[in-house]
């Protein structure tokens, strides 16, 4: 069976930055493969486009340009936040706000996750872009199986694991 809309795809893969020799950023092996309902919009559209028409046991390798992955880095999403806006009740102190740490920032207008990229005594600079924004990605892997989705899976717009556990 070929990968098409309303099929459940199971695959193993490696994702690297830039090209086949780039830094490994994610992988899913045979023991814990990626399984998803094709065509629901939950995967990157360009990723799905590259898999469409492939069958069980086929391999794939393709570059996903940043524009089709997580987009370009948006400088407006790099913000300086006064340290006083972080409170101990949220789990942050002046000592725990360190460069490189990922944080969750909430105020009355928004809630975002980001990485601290700079810190002074009065403020922290946080990059709220996706960690892979601005990066071309290289995917390589193997299609383990392709099957027709059940009526319930199509209705829920999500695959159902073989043991019946449903992930939302």
N, C-alpha and C positions, 0 to 999 in steps of 0.2 A: 504494500500500500504506500502511496506517495503522500508526503506532507502537503496538506491543504487545509482550508478552513474546516473547523469542527473535527480535527484529528488530535489525539493526545500523543505528544512527542516526548520521547525519553532519550536523553543524550548525555554524553560526557564531553567535557571541553576544558580548554585552557584559554585564558585571556591574558594578553601581554600588552604593555604600552608600546605604541608605535608600530612594531613589526614582530616577526617571528623570533627575533633575538632579544626583544625588549624585556623590561622588568615584568615578572609574573604578578598579576594583580588579583586573579581569581581562578579557581578551577573546581571542577566537579567530576569526580572519577566514577568508575563502574560501580563501586560500592554505594555511593550516594549521588546518583545521577540527578540532573535537572529534568523535571517532568512538568509539562505545561500544556494547556489547551491552546492550540494554534488559532490565531485570528481574533483573539479577544481584546487586543490592545494592551495587554499586560506586559508584553515584551517590547523591546525597541523595534519599531516598524522595519527599519533597515536590516536588523538581525533576522527577523522573520522572512523578509524578502529573499535573503541569501539562502535560507533553508527550504523554501517552497519548492516542491517537486522532487525533493530527495527522498530516498527510501531507507529501510532498515539496512544496517551494515555499511552504508555509504559514509565516507569521510567528508569533512568540509574544512576549508581554510579561507579566510577572507579578512580584509582590512575594513574597519568601520571608522570612517572619518569623524573627527570630533563633532562636526555639524550634524551628523546623523546619530551620534551617541548621546553625550550629555551637554553638547553645545560648547560654544566658546566661553572663556572665562569672562564674567561680567564684573567689571571694576566697581559698579555701583553696589555690588553685594559684599564688598570689603568695607567693613564699618569699624569705627573707633567708638568704644563704649566705656563710659566712666566706670571705674572699679566699684564705686558706691552703688551702682545698679545691681550688683551681684550680692545676694545676701546669704548668710550662713544657713538660713532655713532651706534654701535651694541646694545646699551642699557645697557652696563655693565660698572660699575665703581668699584673701589677698595672696596667701601662700599656695593654694591649690590651683590658681589660675596660671598655668605654665605654658610657655610657647610649645606648640606641637600638640597640646591637649585638644580633644574634641569636647565641645560643650553644647548644652541646650540653653538657649536664651529666650526668655519670655518677658514681654511687657504687655501693657494694655492693648496694644495694636497688633502684635505679631508673636509668633512662636517659631523659632528656627534653630537648626543645628548647624554648627560650623566649627572651624579649627582656628585656634589662637595662633596668629602668625607673628605677633609682636606684643610687647608688654612694657609699660612704663609704670612709675609709681602711681599715676593718676588714671590710666586707662589701659584697656586691652584692645588690640586690633584683631578683628575676627573675620575670616574669610567664610562667607556663607554659600559659596559656590559648591556644587557637587565635587567631591574629591577628584573625580576624573574629568571635570570640565576642562576643555581645551586640549584634551588628549585624544590622539588617534588610538584606536584599539585594534588588536589582531586576535581573531578567534580561530581556534583550530580544535577539531574534535571528531566524534564519531556518533552517528545516529544508532542508538541501541534498539529502539523499536518505534513503530508508528501504528496506531490503531484508531478505529472510528470511535468518536466520543459517544457516550451514552446520552439518552434524552435528558437525564438529570444533570449531567455535566454541562450540556449545552444550555439548559435552562439556568443553571447556577453561574455559567460562564467561568467555570473552574474545573480542573480535573479532580477525580476522586481516587485516592490511593487504593491499591488492590485489597488492603485489609479493611477497607470501608471508612477509614478516618478521612474526614473532610477538612481541608484547609481553606480558610477564607482569605 
